[in-house]
Structures are given as C-alpha cells and as structure tokens.
C-alpha cells in the first residue's frame, strides 16, 4: 500500500512539475504569435504611409515585391522571389536554351559575384572569370540592388550590348567589359578523346546532362574501342551546377553501388539518402575529376560522391562551397519562390557549405611560357653533335619512336594551353603503366 502511495505521489510530483512547464511553453508560443501579428500590422502601417505620403506616387506591386525580395535576401544569397516573367526564363534555362550573357552569379558583399562563366557563351568569350565581382552595370552601381534586380538588368534583347565593370583579384583597378547579349544554347556535355583517354567536359546540370553523358561515353568507346580506353577525365571546372536530380544521375553513371548524397532539412524526419544503382558506364576504368573555384552546387555533389566512394581522383583547386538545396515553389500566377530547404552531405557525412571540396591533388591552373632560347636548349642532344653516328633502327621501331615523339610534343603543347588537363592525362598514363605491370 505504501509503495502504491509513494508511486502515486511521485506521479503527482512529476505531473505537477510538468504542468507549469507546458503552460510556460504555450505562453511562449502565444507571445511569439502575438509579436508576429504585431509586426505584420507594423508592415501594413508602413506600407500604407509610404503609399499615401511618399513624395512621388509609388507602384504598389513593385513595393510589395521589393519587400518580399528583402525578406528572402535576408535569409541567404540563394533564396529569392521569382516574378512570373523571370520564372519562365528559369524554366527555359534548365532546358538548355535561354537569352542572356551566360554566367552563373550570386550576391556577396553587396556586389554580384561570378560563380562561373558558361563555356562558349558571350561572358566566357569576353573573358569573365570565376571569382570576378560585377560592381557596375552600364555605369550604374549594383550596390543596393537585390540579386534578382541585378540579373534583370543584365538581361535584354539579343544583340544588344551591356558594359559590366569588373573587380578582379590581382588587377590594380576595376575595368569595363563589353558583352553582346545572345541566345545561350548549352550543350551540357562535350566528349572527345586525348590519346587513349576519354574527356567529358560537363558545363552545366540541366535536363540534358545525363543523356549527354551516356551519348558521350558511347562516342568515346566507339572511337577508341571497348578495350582501347585507358581512363576518363570528367571536367567540372567552372560548372556552376544546376539540377540536383541530374547530379545524382551523373554520379550514378560512374558508380556500381554506395551512397551518392544525403539531404537534411529543418524537419529531420524528411531527411533523404540516395544510393547508386548497379551499372558503371565506364566499366570501372580509372577516372580523374577536374575541379576549381568555379565548380559549385551540383558539381560538388558529383565530385564529393566520387571522392568519398574512392571512385575518382580529384585534381585542381578547391571548389566554390555551395552545400545547400533550393526548392522552387510555384505561387500560382504570381511567379515562384526559390527557398533554401535543405543542406546536402557527401557519402562520408561532410557538409561542404562555405568550405568547398579540397582536391586530392592540388594543381593550380597556370600558363607555361617558353622562350625560343629555352626551347633550343631543351631540344639539344647527342644527335646534334658533329660526327655522331645514327642508331640502327628498323622501320617499325623508327615509326613507333616518331609516334611517341608526336605524343610528347602534343602533351607539351597541351601543358601550355591547359596545365590541369595535361596533369590529369599524365596521371592516368601513370596509372595505366602501373596497372600493366600487374601491381
């Protein structure tokens, strides 16, 4: 009896302790709700005063859109309101054809920052680089503009000129760049061969990317033969990202199994994890992935998955560091809202937000210039000495020697044009030699 009484007392004490806590939580929630309504009333009051008392007549719709822009911009650089006309442009961009300059941008320090120029677009041809800051558009400062407003000013009729003022690290002063707007038609993947290596240059992740990857790998195999491919280079440099679904498909194309990416939002119950399905399109051949500071978002998902699963060697420079997922929410006829709803994590559980992905081999891009005198000294050998006698080679040996010399000269030219790509080819050649020796 005493035991039951004691248990009842304990239960009563516990219940008595819980009731004030529940009351406190409810009161806090009510207080928070009350504060929210008060600030909404404040917003309405300010809006009405501006509408009635501002020195000039205001466009009420633009005023409300500006308020929405400011609210979303206060969250992070990627959340934004998308007006109806811009929403249509965004849908066209994911399909691979749109009008504009051909750059992926974000907002940083009040200025527009170039994440990456897209290959073969007006911006790329004009020399814009990842990391550039756009400080002025047609002579007007971008300070005070939202990202949507800045992007809208950079849009315009195809064939018209725009002058952007660029601030670039290493340049003494800002400088102007004139760009002619054009219809941007993006081929998401370009495939080619360098010797016995297949090179897949992925420029963006749109609705065509995975399909282009399949076609590109098939073309490479047809060119070199099924057994003639020693490895692949996946070039993600200056790829600003795109669709998460395409990044998952592309990662899966190179993996037989294992996790690709996981996403976690505010509600942990809605966390998602994606695993690869069986079927490596490259048949397990060695892969080198090229990355740099212009590789962002979906590019980082692919690079992180292949790195963590030990499927590829990452070579180049640290990536941009965008580790968040945006969801586009339709707002009926009023456009849409792009809202950051989750962080993504690589298979090892890394969040790369604001950190980026470090390459396995750090190779900064650089140009190699060589004077004629240096080239002359480099090519002198025993054969140049007066009176030296020739090596007795058969015709087949001489032909193989000349082919080898041609390959080395081509590699030397490539090192001057694209040092990182040349380094990746050398790495794959070394892996092939290592493999042939049975190690």
C-alpha positions, 0 to 999 in steps of 0.5 A, spaced: 500 500 500 505 504 501 509 503 495 502 504 491 502 511 495 509 513 494 508 511 486 502 515 486 505 521 489 511 521 485 506 521 479 503 527 482 510 530 483 512 529 476 505 531 473 505 537 477 512 539 475 510 538 468 504 542 468 507 549 469 512 547 464 507 546 458 503 552 460 510 556 460 511 553 453 504 555 450 505 562 453 511 562 449 508 560 443 502 565 444 507 571 445 511 569 439 504 569 435 502 575 438 509 579 436 508 576 429 501 579 428 504 585 431 509 586 426 505 584 420 500 590 422 507 594 423 508 592 415 501 594 413 502 601 417 508 602 413 506 600 407 500 604 407 504 611 409 509 610 404 503 609 399 499 615 401 505 620 403 511 618 399 513 624 395 512 621 388 506 616 387 509 609 388 507 602 384 504 598 389 506 591 386 513 593 385 513 595 393 510 589 395 515 585 391 521 589 393 519 587 400 518 580 399 525 580 395 528 583 402 525 578 406 528 572 402 535 576 401 535 576 408 535 569 409 541 567 404 544 569 397 540 563 394 533 564 396 529 569 392 522 571 389 521 569 382 516 574 378 512 570 373 516 573 367 523 571 370 520 564 372 519 562 365 526 564 363 528 559 369 524 554 366 527 555 359 534 555 362 534 548 365 532 546 358 538 548 355 536 554 351 535 561 354 537 569 352 542 572 356 550 573 357 551 566 360 554 566 367 552 563 373 552 569 379 550 570 386 550 576 391 556 577 396 558 583 399 553 587 396 556 586 389 554 580 384 559 575 384 561 570 378 560 563 380 562 561 373 562 563 366 558 558 361 563 555 356 562 558 349 557 563 351 558 571 350 561 572 358 566 566 357 568 569 350 569 576 353 573 573 358 569 573 365 572 569 370 570 565 376 571 569 382 570 576 378 565 581 382 560 585 377 560 592 381 557 596 375 552 595 370 552 600 364 555 605 369 550 604 374 552 601 381 549 594 383 550 596 390 543 596 393 540 592 388 537 585 390 540 579 386 534 578 382 534 586 380 541 585 378 540 579 373 534 583 370 538 588 368 543 584 365 538 581 361 535 584 354 534 583 347 539 579 343 544 583 340 544 588 344 550 590 348 551 591 356 558 594 359 559 590 366 565 593 370 569 588 373 573 587 380 578 582 379 583 579 384 590 581 382 588 587 377 590 594 380 583 597 378 576 595 376 575 595 368 569 595 363 567 589 359 563 589 353 558 583 352 553 582 346 547 579 349 545 572 345 541 566 345 545 561 350 544 554 347 548 549 352 550 543 350 551 540 357 556 535 355 562 535 350 566 528 349 572 527 345 578 523 346 586 525 348 590 519 346 587 513 349 583 517 354 576 519 354 574 527 356 567 529 358 567 536 359 560 537 363 558 545 363 552 545 366 546 540 370 540 541 366 535 536 363 540 534 358 546 532 362 545 525 363 543 523 356 549 527 354 553 523 358 551 516 356 551 519 348 558 521 350 561 515 353 558 511 347 562 516 342 568 515 346 568 507 346 566 507 339 572 511 337 577 508 341 574 501 342 571 497 348 578 495 350 582 501 347 580 506 353 585 507 358 581 512 363 576 518 363 577 525 365 570 528 367 571 536 367 567 540 372 571 546 372 567 552 372 560 548 372 556 552 376 551 546 377 544 546 376 539 540 377 540 536 383 536 530 380 541 530 374 547 530 379 545 524 382 544 521 375 551 523 373 554 520 379 550 514 378 553 513 371 560 512 374 558 508 380 556 500 381 553 501 388 554 506 395 551 512 397 551 518 392 548 524 397 544 525 403 539 531 404 537 534 411 532 539 412 529 543 418 524 537 419 529 531 420 524 526 419 524 528 411 531 527 411 533 523 404 539 518 402 540 516 395 544 510 393 547 508 386 544 503 382 548 497 379 551 499 372 558 503 371 558 506 364 565 506 364 566 499 366 570 501 372 576 504 368 580 509 372 577 516 372 580 523 374 575 529 376 577 536 374 575 541 379 576 549 381 573 555 384 568 555 379 565 548 380 559 549 385 552 546 387 551 540 383 558 539 381 560 538 388 555 533 389 558 529 383 565 530 385 564 529 393 560 522 391 566 520 387 571 522 392 568 519 398 566 512 394 574 512 392 571 512 385 575 518 382 581 522 383 580 529 384 585 534 381 585 542 381 583 547 386 578 547 391 571 548 389 566 554 390 562 551 397 555 551 395 552 545 400 545 547 400 538 545 396 533 550 393 526 548 392 522 552 387 515 553 389 510 555 384 505 561 387 500 560 382 500 566 377 504 570 381 511 567 379 515 562 384 519 562 390 526 559 390 527 557 398 533 554 401 530 547 404 535 543 405 543 542 406 546 536 402 552 531 405 557 527 401 557 519 402 562 520 408 557 525 412 561 532 410 557 538 409 561 542 404 557 549 405 562 555 405 568 550 405 568 547 398 571 540 396 579 540 397 582 536 391 586 530 392 591 533 388 592 540 388 594 543 381 593 550 380 591 552 373 597 556 370 600 558 363 607 555 361 611 560 357 617 558 353 622 562 350 625 560 343 632 560 347 629 555 352 626 551 347 633 550 343 636 548 349 631 543 351 631 540 344 639 539 344 642 532 344 647 527 342 644 527 335 646 534 334 653 533 335 658 533 329 660 526 327 655 522 331 653 516 328 645 514 327 642 508 331 640 502 327 633 502 327 628 498 323 622 501 320 617 499 325 621 501 331 623 508 327 615 509 326 613 507 333 619 512 336 616 518 331 609 516 334 611 517 341 615 523 339 608 526 336 605 524 343 610 528 347 610 534 343 602 534 343 602 533 351 607 539 351 603 543 347 597 541 351 601 543 358 601 550 355 594 551 353 591 547 359 596 545 365 590 541 369 588 537 363 595 535 361 596 533 369 590 529 369 592 525 362 599 524 365 596 521 371 592 516 368 598 514 363 601 513 370 596 509 372 595 505 366 603 503 366 602 501 373 596 497 372 600 493 366 605 491 370 600 487 374 601 491 381 
